Amino acid sequence: MDHPTAAAEVVQRAAGVIAARHRGDLDGAEALLASFPSEQARTLGFYLLADLALGFLRVQTGQSTEDLVQELSLHVATAANQPPTPG
């Protein structure tokens, strides 16, 4: 996916999946996930979105990307070891 417009589209679609999920629209999130043209496009979209989000966070906090990723990894590890909360 070399075209910037196509890359922007998959990033926006990935952001839409997350937004739909957070507003409780699970059907909408599933529909958006299914609308990616390929698994490679889906992976690229979420990768680019994560990279963009980390860039925003880096600018806001002044931390290096490496430090942010390390902190994120610790949060993920902690969350993985906690029992699920009742929904």
Long-range contacts (C-beta under 8 A, 24 or more apart in sequence): 1-40, 1-41, 1-44, 6-41, 7-44, 7-48, 10-36, 10-41, 10-42, 10-44, 10-45, 10-48, 11-45, 11-48, 11-49, 11-52, 13-45, 14-42, 14-45, 14-46, 14-48, 14-49, 15-49, 18-49
